[in-house]
Amino acid sequence: MATVAVGIDVGLLAGRGLDLVALDVSREVLHTARHLRDLDELARIVNAISPDVVCIDSPSQWAVPGHRRPTEVELNRRGINLYATPSADQASPFHSWMKDGFRVYSALAYRYPRYTGGEVLGKAAEYYPHASAVALMGHVGVFTDKAQIRRELLTEQGVDTDLLVGLDQVDAALGALTGLIALEGRHSWVGDGSDAMLVPVQTLAERYRRDETSARERTVSDSADKPIASDAVRAACLCGCGNLPAGRRSRFMPGHDNRVNPATGRRWNELP
């Protein structure tokens, strides 16, 4: 039987829903599903495909009160930024998609128990599209070009991206690719136990830097008459993570404004 991996991109079940992509060992797209909102239907699809691993773009549980997830701390230290998972008592409406992610793990747990490190066969593993893309590319791409960058990355890996509709399916395919690479034994993970997150390289770089070539190609208004600030005088991200935003006028790392102002996150997740 052919080796198959499934990637699931998680959105609010009452909103965008779930996107699923299945890839076989030759990187052929075997199945896609868009905007699934029924977990029973998701389970039926996964059972019919019978993948060797399922990769889910969501944490599987809240953080321990008063602590950040070790996985997230480790990735941030290496220059890979991601949404912080709160403890249950600190969760806001923005984090509702994570709660729906927990439900995805539960719906598949009878057949795919939570990945906790090591071999991935038969497991449901957390992955993060941005982390997988950065690890495979070896650098951080321009955030505003992430859809194009991830499509190009998948194409380079032999995936026909013409069959993928929208960024959510692209991210689901990146999860399936992460799973296939792990099934080949060319993976590692960050975190321990149920905090473990799968990454599609055997060794993570100590620090991932932004691709300066791509950054220089971005359009910056008034650049001719206003000096570009150096890293020494640029303000750090206002969320408190300590990183420097890519643009000289940016106040936040990509997505980090949601940590202090969840309005953008509510709109993205189709919340009132």
Buried (B, 14 or more C-beta within 10 A) or exposed (E): EEBBBBBBBBBBBEBBBBBBBBBBEEBBBBBBBBBBBEBEEBBEBBEEBEBBBBBBBBBBBBBEEEEBBBBBBBBBEBBBBBBBBBBEEEBEEBBBBBBBBBBBBEBBEEBBEBBBBEEBEEBBBBBBBBBBBBBBBEBBBBBBBBEEBBBBBBEEBEBEBEEBEBBBBBBBBBBBBBBBBBBEEEBBBBBEEBBBBBBBBEEBBEEBEBBEEBBEEEEEEEEEEEEEEEEEEBEBBBBEBEBBBBBBEBBBBBBBBBBEBBEEBBEBBBBE
